[in-house]
């Protein structure tokens, strides 16, 4: 049997077909959970853009389980994006915290090194505790972030499976702190 020939559509025909497929009434009938599942197929940046379409999509984005795309916080711009994402996409699953850049640091934790705190007191401080607003991180990487002291809020993610801490000289933690990670399978400290 010979292969079927593809029918070529003229521009007006193609536009009419596209209009039929993109019927807004059909999209409005979708349940928020279905929209959230669809959003889960996209990277976080795209989901953040799509949530601006309408109120229904914004609410669906809040329940979206964001795929294991790594969201790296390595600049003040990315930090500000993370602040928004803690409420807009609270189900982000993988986060990497890095240095923010010259003249910027994360807030000092509990029991900071006083000499370090004094030496960098003139830096612009950014609250690291906002990361605790994420509900379902599975992987957390803290890589070279300027942190001084203990940060108990970073050790309270029940679904966390992998924690990696590297190149954080004044980051203090105690052996009982990982008890806040009942699902932890991998701990990597350099």
Secondary structure, 3 states (H helix, E strand, C coil): CCCCCCCCCCHHHHHHHHHHHCCHHHHHHCCHHHHHHHHCCCCHHHHHHHCCCCHHHHHHHHHCCCCCCCEEECCHHHHHHHHHHHHHCCCCCEEEECCCCCCEEECCCECCCHHHHHHCCCCEEECHHHHHHCCCCCEEEEECCCCEEECHHHHCCCCCCEEEEECCCEEECCCCHHHHCCCCCEEEEC
